[in-house]
Amino acid sequence: MDGLKTVRVLSGYESPDGGLDPEHARGYWFDDSGKLVKTYYLGMETRWSQFEKFGDVEIARQINVLRNGGVAMLIHVTEIESLGDVPAGTFELPGHEWTRAFTDEVR
């Protein structure tokens, strides 16, 4: 990937010429340090770059979203800061409870 040595994890159909099926293929590319640098899902590709250390992790400061080979969205992260203490239920939405059942389902 752009000269970067990566490991790809892929499910779904890949044609003999390397094209991915936009309806069924899901792919994840990791660099040699384990950072996620690219994904493919529902025909859209995302690429993370310009990583910056934040605590114990590295966070991408630029994210490119591509569709049909062209840039669909360009995201620049300008500021990163800690939230501090967050109450346990902050990210829970009433009426949206679900149990993961050994699938790749995402809600």
Biopython code that builds the backbone (N, CA, C, O; Angstrom):
import numpy as np
from Bio.PDB.StructureBuilder import StructureBuilder

atoms = [
    (1, "MET", "N", (0.842, -1.173, 0.000)),
    (1, "MET", "CA", (0.000, 0.000, 0.000)),
    (1, "MET", "C", (0.890, 1.240, 0.000)),
    (1, "MET", "O", (1.498, 1.556, 1.022)),
    (2, "ASP", "N", (0.975, 1.924, -1.089)),
    (2, "ASP", "CA", (1.780, 3.148, -1.225)),
    (2, "ASP", "C", (3.199, 2.965, -0.695)),
    (2, "ASP", "O", (3.745, 3.879, -0.077)),
    (3, "GLY", "N", (3.804, 1.804, -0.925)),
    (3, "GLY", "CA", (5.162, 1.541, -0.479)),
    (3, "GLY", "C", (5.273, 1.113, 0.973)),
    (3, "GLY", "O", (6.365, 0.778, 1.432)),
    (4, "LEU", "N", (4.169, 1.115, 1.705)),
    (4, "LEU", "CA", (4.150, 0.708, 3.107)),
    (4, "LEU", "C", (3.892, -0.790, 3.179)),
    (4, "LEU", "O", (2.936, -1.283, 2.580)),
    (5, "LYS", "N", (4.725, -1.508, 3.898)),
    (5, "LYS", "CA", (4.537, -2.948, 4.067)),
    (5, "LYS", "C", (3.365, -3.171, 5.031)),
    (5, "LYS", "O", (3.385, -2.675, 6.158)),
    (6, "THR", "N", (2.349, -3.915, 4.588)),
    (6, "THR", "CA", (1.153, -4.132, 5.404)),
    (6, "THR", "C", (0.766, -5.598, 5.435)),
    (6, "THR", "O", (1.215, -6.403, 4.620)),
    (7, "VAL", "N", (-0.077, -5.916, 6.397)),
    (7, "VAL", "CA", (-0.738, -7.211, 6.487)),
    (7, "VAL", "C", (-2.216, -6.949, 6.287)),
    (7, "VAL", "O", (-2.783, -6.062, 6.926)),
    (8, "ARG", "N", (-2.857, -7.726, 5.392)),
    (8, "ARG", "CA", (-4.270, -7.524, 5.099)),
    (8, "ARG", "C", (-5.082, -8.681, 5.675)),
    (8, "ARG", "O", (-4.707, -9.847, 5.544)),
    (9, "VAL", "N", (-6.196, -8.340, 6.310)),
    (9, "VAL", "CA", (-7.178, -9.314, 6.774)),
    (9, "VAL", "C", (-8.425, -9.032, 5.956)),
    (9, "VAL", "O", (-8.948, -7.918, 5.985)),
    (10, "LEU", "N", (-8.913, -10.048, 5.214)),
    (10, "LEU", "CA", (-10.008, -9.819, 4.271)),
    (10, "LEU", "C", (-11.033, -10.931, 4.355)),
    (10, "LEU", "O", (-10.690, -12.103, 4.510)),
    (11, "SER", "N", (-12.296, -10.547, 4.250)),
    (11, "SER", "CA", (-13.360, -11.534, 4.072)),
    (11, "SER", "C", (-14.199, -11.060, 2.903)),
    (11, "SER", "O", (-14.277, -9.862, 2.632)),
    (12, "GLY", "N", (-14.828, -12.002, 2.209)),
    (12, "GLY", "CA", (-15.631, -11.642, 1.043)),
    (12, "GLY", "C", (-14.900, -11.960, -0.239)),
    (12, "GLY", "O", (-13.807, -12.527, -0.225)),
    (13, "TYR", "N", (-15.513, -11.589, -1.348)),
    (13, "TYR", "CA", (-14.988, -11.945, -2.667)),
    (13, "TYR", "C", (-13.951, -10.939, -3.165)),
    (13, "TYR", "O", (-14.132, -9.726, -3.064)),
    (14, "GLU", "N", (-12.858, -11.483, -3.707)),
    (14, "GLU", "CA", (-11.844, -10.698, -4.396)),
    (14, "GLU", "C", (-11.682, -11.293, -5.788)),
    (14, "GLU", "O", (-11.399, -12.483, -5.922)),
    (15, "SER", "N", (-11.858, -10.481, -6.821)),
    (15, "SER", "CA", (-11.750, -10.978, -8.195)),
    (15, "SER", "C", (-10.294, -11.314, -8.519)),
    (15, "SER", "O", (-9.387, -10.879, -7.810)),
    (16, "PRO", "N", (-10.066, -12.087, -9.585)),
    (16, "PRO", "CA", (-8.694, -12.438, -9.971)),
    (16, "PRO", "C", (-7.799, -11.216, -10.219)),
    (16, "PRO", "O", (-6.583, -11.302, -10.050)),
    (17, "ASP", "N", (-8.385, -10.086, -10.616)),
    (17, "ASP", "CA", (-7.580, -8.882, -10.860)),
    (17, "ASP", "C", (-7.416, -8.027, -9.594)),
    (17, "ASP", "O", (-6.854, -6.934, -9.662)),
    (18, "GLY", "N", (-7.898, -8.512, -8.443)),
    (18, "GLY", "CA", (-7.714, -7.806, -7.175)),
    (18, "GLY", "C", (-8.853, -6.891, -6.769)),
    (18, "GLY", "O", (-8.784, -6.252, -5.719)),
    (19, "GLY", "N", (-9.911, -6.814, -7.587)),
    (19, "GLY", "CA", (-11.054, -5.977, -7.234)),
    (19, "GLY", "C", (-11.865, -6.592, -6.111)),
    (19, "GLY", "O", (-12.081, -7.804, -6.080)),
    (20, "LEU", "N", (-12.313, -5.754, -5.188)),
    (20, "LEU", "CA", (-13.104, -6.237, -4.053)),
    (20, "LEU", "C", (-14.584, -6.004, -4.308)),
    (20, "LEU", "O", (-14.974, -4.966, -4.842)),
    (21, "ASP", "N", (-15.404, -6.971, -3.925)),
    (21, "ASP", "CA", (-16.851, -6.870, -4.073)),
    (21, "ASP", "C", (-17.380, -5.846, -3.070)),
    (21, "ASP", "O", (-17.273, -6.060, -1.863)),
    (22, "PRO", "N", (-17.951, -4.732, -3.549)),
    (22, "PRO", "CA", (-18.397, -3.677, -2.629)),
    (22, "PRO", "C", (-19.518, -4.088, -1.681)),
    (22, "PRO", "O", (-19.691, -3.464, -0.634)),
    (23, "GLU", "N", (-20.279, -5.117, -2.021)),
    (23, "GLU", "CA", (-21.379, -5.535, -1.148)),
    (23, "GLU", "C", (-20.955, -6.538, -0.089)),
    (23, "GLU", "O", (-21.570, -6.609, 0.975)),
    (24, "HIS", "N", (-19.909, -7.319, -0.367)),
    (24, "HIS", "CA", (-19.586, -8.414, 0.542)),
    (24, "HIS", "C", (-18.167, -8.398, 1.103)),
    (24, "HIS", "O", (-17.903, -9.081, 2.092)),
    (25, "ALA", "N", (-17.263, -7.659, 0.518)),
    (25, "ALA", "CA", (-15.880, -7.673, 0.985)),
    (25, "ALA", "C", (-15.668, -6.679, 2.126)),
    (25, "ALA", "O", (-16.186, -5.563, 2.116)),
    (26, "ARG", "N", (-14.885, -7.127, 3.109)),
    (26, "ARG", "CA", (-14.443, -6.276, 4.201)),
    (26, "ARG", "C", (-12.952, -6.519, 4.359)),
    (26, "ARG", "O", (-12.513, -7.665, 4.465)),
    (27, "GLY", "N", (-12.176, -5.450, 4.376)),
    (27, "GLY", "CA", (-10.735, -5.612, 4.496)),
    (27, "GLY", "C", (-10.141, -4.641, 5.490)),
    (27, "GLY", "O", (-10.632, -3.528, 5.676)),
    (28, "TYR", "N", (-9.064, -5.092, 6.131)),
    (28, "TYR", "CA", (-8.349, -4.294, 7.124)),
    (28, "TYR", "C", (-6.858, -4.448, 6.857)),
    (28, "TYR", "O", (-6.370, -5.572, 6.746)),
    (29, "TRP", "N", (-6.124, -3.343, 6.751)),
    (29, "TRP", "CA", (-4.693, -3.357, 6.499)),
    (29, "TRP", "C", (-3.981, -2.783, 7.716)),
    (29, "TRP", "O", (-4.334, -1.708, 8.201)),
    (30, "PHE", "N", (-2.977, -3.503, 8.205)),
    (30, "PHE", "CA", (-2.200, -3.087, 9.370)),
    (30, "PHE", "C", (-0.740, -2.928, 8.962)),
    (30, "PHE", "O", (-0.226, -3.723, 8.176)),
    (31, "ASP", "N", (-0.066, -1.899, 9.496)),
    (31, "ASP", "CA", (1.360, -1.758, 9.210)),
    (31, "ASP", "C", (2.145, -2.708, 10.106)),
    (31, "ASP", "O", (1.559, -3.426, 10.916)),
    (32, "ASP", "N", (3.475, -2.715, 9.962)),
    (32, "ASP", "CA", (4.285, -3.683, 10.710)),
    (32, "ASP", "C", (4.346, -3.411, 12.205)),
    (32, "ASP", "O", (4.850, -4.244, 12.958)),
    (33, "SER", "N", (3.837, -2.250, 12.658)),
    (33, "SER", "CA", (3.773, -1.999, 14.105)),
    (33, "SER", "C", (2.385, -2.318, 14.665)),
    (33, "SER", "O", (2.159, -2.191, 15.869)),
    (34, "GLY", "N", (1.452, -2.733, 13.793)),
    (34, "GLY", "CA", (0.119, -3.113, 14.239)),
    (34, "GLY", "C", (-0.933, -2.029, 14.123)),
    (34, "GLY", "O", (-2.084, -2.252, 14.498)),
    (35, "LYS", "N", (-0.565, -0.845, 13.606)),
    (35, "LYS", "CA", (-1.551, 0.224, 13.442)),
    (35, "LYS", "C", (-2.455, -0.062, 12.254)),
    (35, "LYS", "O", (-1.985, -0.487, 11.199)),
    (36, "LEU", "N", (-3.744, 0.168, 12.424)),
    (36, "LEU", "CA", (-4.697, 0.070, 11.326)),
    (36, "LEU", "C", (-4.482, 1.270, 10.419)),
    (36, "LEU", "O", (-4.618, 2.412, 10.858)),
    (37, "VAL", "N", (-4.143, 1.021, 9.140)),
    (37, "VAL", "CA", (-3.838, 2.126, 8.232)),
    (37, "VAL", "C", (-4.805, 2.223, 7.058)),
    (37, "VAL", "O", (-4.802, 3.213, 6.327)),
    (38, "LYS", "N", (-5.640, 1.185, 6.876)),
    (38, "LYS", "CA", (-6.593, 1.211, 5.764)),
    (38, "LYS", "C", (-7.715, 0.221, 6.041)),
    (38, "LYS", "O", (-7.490, -0.833, 6.636)),
    (39, "THR", "N", (-8.942, 0.570, 5.598)),
    (39, "THR", "CA", (-10.066, -0.361, 5.654)),
    (39, "THR", "C", (-10.823, -0.295, 4.339)),
    (39, "THR", "O", (-10.705, 0.669, 3.583)),
    (40, "TYR", "N", (-11.610, -1.347, 4.076)),
    (40, "TYR", "CA", (-12.511, -1.373, 2.928)),
    (40, "TYR", "C", (-13.816, -1.990, 3.405)),
    (40, "TYR", "O", (-13.823, -3.092, 3.954)),
    (41, "TYR", "N", (-14.929, -1.274, 3.192)),
    (41, "TYR", "CA", (-16.239, -1.772, 3.619)),
    (41, "TYR", "C", (-17.309, -1.042, 2.822)),
    (41, "TYR", "O", (-17.257, 0.180, 2.685)),
    (42, "LEU", "N", (-18.281, -1.785, 2.293)),
    (42, "LEU", "CA", (-19.392, -1.239, 1.522)),
    (42, "LEU", "C", (-18.922, -0.345, 0.371)),
    (42, "LEU", "O", (-19.543, 0.674, 0.067)),
    (43, "GLY", "N", (-17.820, -0.742, -0.261)),
    (43, "GLY", "CA", (-17.313, -0.015, -1.410)),
    (43, "GLY", "C", (-16.540, 1.248, -1.069)),
    (43, "GLY", "O", (-16.112, 1.973, -1.967)),
    (44, "MET", "N", (-16.355, 1.519, 0.221)),
    (44, "MET", "CA", (-15.605, 2.707, 0.622)),
    (44, "MET", "C", (-14.288, 2.295, 1.264)),
    (44, "MET", "O", (-14.216, 1.328, 2.023)),
    (45, "GLU", "N", (-13.270, 3.043, 0.945)),
    (45, "GLU", "CA", (-11.945, 2.803, 1.489)),
    (45, "GLU", "C", (-11.595, 3.969, 2.405)),
    (45, "GLU", "O", (-11.843, 5.126, 2.066)),
    (46, "THR", "N", (-11.020, 3.665, 3.564)),
    (46, "THR", "CA", (-10.529, 4.723, 4.448)),
    (46, "THR", "C", (-9.042, 4.497, 4.664)),
    (46, "THR", "O", (-8.586, 3.361, 4.795)),
    (47, "ARG", "N", (-8.296, 5.585, 4.699)),
    (47, "ARG", "CA", (-6.850, 5.526, 4.933)),
    (47, "ARG", "C", (-6.482, 6.507, 6.033)),
    (47, "ARG", "O", (-6.834, 7.686, 5.976)),
    (48, "TRP", "N", (-5.760, 6.002, 7.048)),
    (48, "TRP", "CA", (-5.334, 6.805, 8.177)),
    (48, "TRP", "C", (-3.857, 7.147, 8.007)),
    (48, "TRP", "O", (-3.060, 6.305, 7.595)),
    (49, "SER", "N", (-3.497, 8.398, 8.331)),
    (49, "SER", "CA", (-2.092, 8.802, 8.232)),
    (49, "SER", "C", (-1.798, 9.920, 9.226)),
    (49, "SER", "O", (-2.685, 10.360, 9.958)),
    (50, "GLN", "N", (-0.559, 10.370, 9.245)),
    (50, "GLN", "CA", (-0.075, 11.424, 10.142)),
    (50, "GLN", "C", (-0.396, 11.100, 11.603)),
    (50, "GLN", "O", (-1.039, 11.882, 12.303)),
    (51, "PHE", "N", (0.065, 9.931, 12.043)),
    (51, "PHE", "CA", (-0.199, 9.473, 13.405)),
    (51, "PHE", "C", (0.569, 10.312, 14.422)),
    (51, "PHE", "O", (1.697, 10.742, 14.179)),
    (52, "GLU", "N", (-0.077, 10.533, 15.570)),
    (52, "GLU", "CA", (0.530, 11.286, 16.659)),
    (52, "GLU", "C", (0.285, 10.537, 17.961)),
    (52, "GLU", "O", (-0.799, 10.001, 18.192)),
    (53, "LYS", "N", (1.297, 10.511, 18.797)),
    (53, "LYS", "CA", (1.193, 9.827, 20.082)),
    (53, "LYS", "C", (0.224, 10.577, 20.994)),
    (53, "LYS", "O", (0.301, 11.799, 21.127)),
    (54, "PHE", "N", (-0.689, 9.831, 21.621)),
    (54, "PHE", "CA", (-1.629, 10.393, 22.595)),
    (54, "PHE", "C", (-1.742, 9.382, 23.726)),
    (54, "PHE", "O", (-2.411, 8.360, 23.577)),
    (55, "GLY", "N", (-1.109, 9.650, 24.834)),
    (55, "GLY", "CA", (-1.063, 8.670, 25.918)),
    (55, "GLY", "C", (-0.293, 7.450, 25.462)),
    (55, "GLY", "O", (0.857, 7.554, 25.036)),
    (56, "ASP", "N", (-0.928, 6.291, 25.551)),
    (56, "ASP", "CA", (-0.278, 5.036, 25.177)),
    (56, "ASP", "C", (-0.592, 4.587, 23.753)),
    (56, "ASP", "O", (-0.170, 3.502, 23.350)),
    (57, "VAL", "N", (-1.315, 5.387, 22.988)),
    (57, "VAL", "CA", (-1.703, 4.998, 21.627)),
    (57, "VAL", "C", (-1.289, 6.069, 20.623)),
    (57, "VAL", "O", (-0.949, 7.193, 20.990)),
    (58, "GLU", "N", (-1.328, 5.692, 19.356)),
    (58, "GLU", "CA", (-1.097, 6.655, 18.287)),
    (58, "GLU", "C", (-2.418, 6.877, 17.566)),
    (58, "GLU", "O", (-3.129, 5.925, 17.248)),
    (59, "ILE", "N", (-2.739, 8.137, 17.310)),
    (59, "ILE", "CA", (-4.010, 8.510, 16.689)),
    (59, "ILE", "C", (-3.727, 9.191, 15.361)),
    (59, "ILE", "O", (-2.848, 10.047, 15.265)),
    (60, "ALA", "N", (-4.485, 8.802, 14.333)),
    (60, "ALA", "CA", (-4.322, 9.415, 13.018)),
    (60, "ALA", "C", (-4.841, 10.842, 13.043)),
    (60, "ALA", "O", (-5.931, 11.104, 13.553)),
    (61, "ARG", "N", (-4.063, 11.761, 12.493)),
    (61, "ARG", "CA", (-4.489, 13.154, 12.403)),
    (61, "ARG", "C", (-5.143, 13.451, 11.055)),
    (61, "ARG", "O", (-5.794, 14.482, 10.891)),
    (62, "GLN", "N", (-4.966, 12.537, 10.083)),
    (62, "GLN", "CA", (-5.620, 12.703, 8.782)),
    (62, "GLN", "C", (-6.270, 11.387, 8.380)),
    (62, "GLN", "O", (-5.665, 10.321, 8.489)),
    (63, "ILE", "N", (-7.522, 11.478, 7.910)),
    (63, "ILE", "CA", (-8.268, 10.303, 7.454)),
    (63, "ILE", "C", (-8.863, 10.642, 6.095)),
    (63, "ILE", "O", (-9.618, 11.604, 5.956)),
    (64, "ASN", "N", (-8.512, 9.841, 5.097)),
    (64, "ASN", "CA", (-9.069, 10.007, 3.752)),
    (64, "ASN", "C", (-10.129, 8.940, 3.540)),
    (64, "ASN", "O", (-9.881, 7.762, 3.796)),
    (65, "VAL", "N", (-11.293, 9.331, 3.083)),
    (65, "VAL", "CA", (-12.362, 8.394, 2.737)),
    (65, "VAL", "C", (-12.505, 8.441, 1.218)),
    (65, "VAL", "O", (-12.751, 9.501, 0.643)),
    (66, "LEU", "N", (-12.346, 7.277, 0.569)),
    (66, "LEU", "CA", (-12.392, 7.209, -0.889)),
    (66, "LEU", "C", (-13.577, 6.367, -1.351)),
    (66, "LEU", "O", (-13.929, 5.370, -0.721)),
    (67, "ARG", "N", (-14.174, 6.778, -2.440)),
    (67, "ARG", "CA", (-15.281, 6.032, -3.057)),
    (67, "ARG", "C", (-15.068, 6.085, -4.565)),
    (67, "ARG", "O", (-14.845, 7.158, -5.126)),
    (68, "ASN", "N", (-15.135, 4.934, -5.217)),
    (68, "ASN", "CA", (-14.926, 4.837, -6.667)),
    (68, "ASN", "C", (-13.595, 5.459, -7.097)),
    (68, "ASN", "O", (-13.509, 6.077, -8.158)),
    (69, "GLY", "N", (-12.563, 5.295, -6.275)),
    (69, "GLY", "CA", (-11.239, 5.778, -6.616)),
    (69, "GLY", "C", (-10.990, 7.245, -6.361)),
    (69, "GLY", "O", (-9.862, 7.706, -6.536)),
    (70, "GLY", "N", (-12.008, 8.005, -5.949)),
    (70, "GLY", "CA", (-11.840, 9.436, -5.694)),
    (70, "GLY", "C", (-12.080, 9.770, -4.241)),
    (70, "GLY", "O", (-12.719, 9.007, -3.517)),
    (71, "VAL", "N", (-11.574, 10.900, -3.816)),
    (71, "VAL", "CA", (-11.747, 11.330, -2.425)),
    (71, "VAL", "C", (-13.192, 11.756, -2.209)),
    (71, "VAL", "O", (-13.691, 12.655, -2.886)),
    (72, "ALA", "N", (-13.860, 11.104, -1.260)),
    (72, "ALA", "CA", (-15.238, 11.442, -0.906)),
    (72, "ALA", "C", (-15.260, 12.379, 0.296)),
    (72, "ALA", "O", (-16.151, 13.218, 0.428)),
    (73, "MET", "N", (-14.260, 12.223, 1.177)),
    (73, "MET", "CA", (-14.193, 13.057, 2.371)),
    (73, "MET", "C", (-12.757, 13.076, 2.867)),
    (73, "MET", "O", (-12.062, 12.062, 2.805)),
    (74, "LEU", "N", (-12.317, 14.210, 3.352)),
    (74, "LEU", "CA", (-10.996, 14.357, 3.944)),
    (74, "LEU", "C", (-11.185, 14.907, 5.351)),
    (74, "LEU", "O", (-11.759, 15.980, 5.538)),
    (75, "ILE", "N", (-10.701, 14.165, 6.331)),
    (75, "ILE", "CA", (-10.873, 14.556, 7.732)),
    (75, "ILE", "C", (-9.512, 14.922, 8.306)),
    (75, "ILE", "O", (-8.570, 14.134, 8.224)),
    (76, "HIS", "N", (-9.404, 16.115, 8.889)),
    (76, "HIS", "CA", (-8.194, 16.555, 9.588)),
    (76, "HIS", "C", (-8.543, 16.696, 11.062)),
    (76, "HIS", "O", (-9.437, 17.466, 11.416)),
    (77, "VAL", "N", (-7.848, 15.962, 11.922)),
    (77, "VAL", "CA", (-8.045, 16.077, 13.364)),
    (77, "VAL", "C", (-7.126, 17.195, 13.838)),
    (77, "VAL", "O", (-5.905, 17.093, 13.722)),
    (78, "THR", "N", (-7.708, 18.249, 14.366)),
    (78, "THR", "CA", (-6.919, 19.420, 14.742)),
    (78, "THR", "C", (-6.567, 19.461, 16.222)),
    (78, "THR", "O", (-5.587, 20.096, 16.613)),
    (79, "GLU", "N", (-7.370, 18.781, 17.053)),
    (79, "GLU", "CA", (-7.108, 18.828, 18.484)),
    (79, "GLU", "C", (-7.529, 17.520, 19.127)),
    (79, "GLU", "O", (-8.579, 16.964, 18.804)),
    (80, "ILE", "N", (-6.701, 17.035, 20.038)),
    (80, "ILE", "CA", (-7.000, 15.816, 20.783)),
    (80, "ILE", "C", (-6.787, 16.126, 22.257)),
    (80, "ILE", "O", (-5.736, 16.632, 22.651)),
    (81, "GLU", "N", (-7.804, 15.815, 23.073)),
    (81, "GLU", "CA", (-7.648, 16.031, 24.507)),
    (81, "GLU", "C", (-8.427, 14.980, 25.272)),
    (81, "GLU", "O", (-9.365, 14.384, 24.742)),
    (82, "SER", "N", (-8.047, 14.756, 26.491)),
    (82, "SER", "CA", (-8.683, 13.764, 27.346)),
    (82, "SER", "C", (-10.017, 14.279, 27.868)),
    (82, "SER", "O", (-10.158, 15.464, 28.171)),
    (83, "LEU", "N", (-10.996, 13.381, 27.971)),
    (83, "LEU", "CA", (-12.295, 13.746, 28.546)),
    (83, "LEU", "C", (-12.271, 13.740, 30.060)),
    (83, "LEU", "O", (-13.154, 14.306, 30.704)),
    (84, "GLY", "N", (-11.262, 13.100, 30.627)),
    (84, "GLY", "CA", (-11.232, 12.969, 32.082)),
    (84, "GLY", "C", (-12.163, 11.847, 32.506)),
    (84, "GLY", "O", (-12.312, 10.860, 31.785)),
    (85, "ASP", "N", (-12.792, 11.987, 33.669)),
    (85, "ASP", "CA", (-13.713, 10.959, 34.156)),
    (85, "ASP", "C", (-15.059, 11.099, 33.451)),
    (85, "ASP", "O", (-15.648, 12.179, 33.419)),
    (86, "VAL", "N", (-15.538, 9.981, 32.883)),
    (86, "VAL", "CA", (-16.812, 9.963, 32.169)),
    (86, "VAL", "C", (-17.738, 8.994, 32.890)),
    (86, "VAL", "O", (-17.344, 7.855, 33.141)),
    (87, "PRO", "N", (-18.959, 9.409, 33.233)),
    (87, "PRO", "CA", (-19.903, 8.498, 33.894)),
    (87, "PRO", "C", (-20.128, 7.230, 33.052)),
    (87, "PRO", "O", (-20.121, 7.290, 31.823)),
    (88, "ALA", "N", (-20.327, 6.091, 33.717)),
    (88, "ALA", "CA", (-20.415, 4.789, 33.063)),
    (88, "ALA", "C", (-21.469, 4.721, 31.957)),
    (88, "ALA", "O", (-21.214, 4.070, 30.943)),
    (89, "GLY", "N", (-22.619, 5.345, 32.090)),
    (89, "GLY", "CA", (-23.694, 5.219, 31.112)),
    (89, "GLY", "C", (-23.692, 6.282, 30.021)),
    (89, "GLY", "O", (-24.667, 6.390, 29.277)),
    (90, "THR", "N", (-22.639, 7.058, 29.905)),
    (90, "THR", "CA", (-22.602, 8.175, 28.964)),
    (90, "THR", "C", (-22.900, 7.764, 27.526)),
    (90, "THR", "O", (-23.608, 8.481, 26.819)),
    (91, "PHE", "N", (-22.381, 6.639, 27.086)),
    (91, "PHE", "CA", (-22.534, 6.238, 25.686)),
    (91, "PHE", "C", (-23.594, 5.154, 25.479)),
    (91, "PHE", "O", (-23.610, 4.494, 24.439)),
    (92, "GLU", "N", (-24.477, 4.967, 26.458)),
    (92, "GLU", "CA", (-25.563, 4.001, 26.332)),
    (92, "GLU", "C", (-26.828, 4.725, 25.877)),
    (92, "GLU", "O", (-27.192, 5.763, 26.431)),
    (93, "LEU", "N", (-27.498, 4.166, 24.858)),
    (93, "LEU", "CA", (-28.738, 4.746, 24.370)),
    (93, "LEU", "C", (-29.899, 3.865, 24.816)),
    (93, "LEU", "O", (-29.932, 2.685, 24.469)),
    (94, "PRO", "N", (-30.853, 4.405, 25.578)),
    (94, "PRO", "CA", (-31.995, 3.614, 26.028)),
    (94, "PRO", "C", (-32.750, 3.025, 24.830)),
    (94, "PRO", "O", (-32.987, 3.706, 23.833)),
    (95, "GLY", "N", (-33.123, 1.742, 24.950)),
    (95, "GLY", "CA", (-33.865, 1.080, 23.875)),
    (95, "GLY", "C", (-32.977, 0.494, 22.793)),
    (95, "GLY", "O", (-33.482, -0.042, 21.807)),
    (96, "HIS", "N", (-31.671, 0.583, 22.956)),
    (96, "HIS", "CA", (-30.750, 0.060, 21.945)),
    (96, "HIS", "C", (-29.829, -1.015, 22.511)),
    (96, "HIS", "O", (-28.696, -1.173, 22.056)),
    (97, "GLU", "N", (-30.317, -1.750, 23.502)),
    (97, "GLU", "CA", (-29.512, -2.812, 24.087)),
    (97, "GLU", "C", (-29.430, -3.983, 23.117)),
    (97, "GLU", "O", (-30.406, -4.290, 22.432)),
    (98, "TRP", "N", (-28.287, -4.632, 23.056)),
    (98, "TRP", "CA", (-28.119, -5.809, 22.204)),
    (98, "TRP", "C", (-26.978, -6.646, 22.756)),
    (98, "TRP", "O", (-26.113, -6.153, 23.480)),
    (99, "THR", "N", (-26.996, -7.908, 22.400)),
    (99, "THR", "CA", (-25.964, -8.831, 22.832)),
    (99, "THR", "C", (-25.231, -9.355, 21.618)),
    (99, "THR", "O", (-25.856, -9.841, 20.675)),
    (100, "ARG", "N", (-23.920, -9.262, 21.629)),
    (100, "ARG", "CA", (-23.114, -9.771, 20.527)),
    (100, "ARG", "C", (-23.232, -11.289, 20.513)),
    (100, "ARG", "O", (-23.083, -11.938, 21.548)),
    (101, "ALA", "N", (-23.500, -11.855, 19.335)),
    (101, "ALA", "CA", (-23.744, -13.294, 19.234)),
    (101, "ALA", "C", (-22.765, -13.948, 18.275)),
    (101, "ALA", "O", (-23.182, -14.661, 17.363)),
    (102, "PHE", "N", (-21.478, -13.719, 18.462)),
    (102, "PHE", "CA", (-20.422, -14.330, 17.661)),
    (102, "PHE", "C", (-20.590, -14.034, 16.170)),
    (102, "PHE", "O", (-20.427, -14.924, 15.336)),
    (103, "THR", "N", (-20.914, -12.785, 15.838)),
    (103, "THR", "CA", (-21.033, -12.372, 14.449)),
    (103, "THR", "C", (-20.237, -11.089, 14.253)),
    (103, "THR", "O", (-19.675, -10.543, 15.202)),
    (104, "ASP", "N", (-20.195, -10.618, 13.019)),
    (104, "ASP", "CA", (-19.519, -9.338, 12.775)),
    (104, "ASP", "C", (-20.540, -8.214, 12.694)),
    (104, "ASP", "O", (-20.269, -7.154, 12.131)),
    (105, "GLU", "N", (-21.716, -8.455, 13.261)),
    (105, "GLU", "CA", (-22.790, -7.464, 13.239)),
    (105, "GLU", "C", (-22.391, -6.214, 13.990)),
    (105, "GLU", "O", (-21.837, -6.285, 15.087)),
    (106, "VAL", "N", (-22.672, -5.077, 13.399)),
    (106, "VAL", "CA", (-22.402, -3.792, 14.053)),
    (106, "VAL", "C", (-23.678, -2.979, 13.995)),
    (106, "VAL", "O", (-24.343, -2.935, 12.960)),
    (107, "ARG", "N", (-24.018, -2.343, 15.082)),
    (107, "ARG", "CA", (-25.202, -1.484, 15.093)),
    (107, "ARG", "C", (-24.795, -0.070, 15.337)),
    (107, "ARG", "O", (-25.646, 0.818, 15.385)),
]
sb = StructureBuilder()
sb.init_structure("model")
sb.init_model(0)
sb.init_chain("A")
sb.init_seg("    ")
for serial, (resi, resn, name, xyz) in enumerate(atoms, 1):
    if name == "N":
        sb.init_residue(resn, " ", resi, " ")
    sb.init_atom(name, np.array(xyz, "f"), 0.0, 1.0, " ", f" {name:<3s}", serial, name[0])
structure = sb.get_structure()
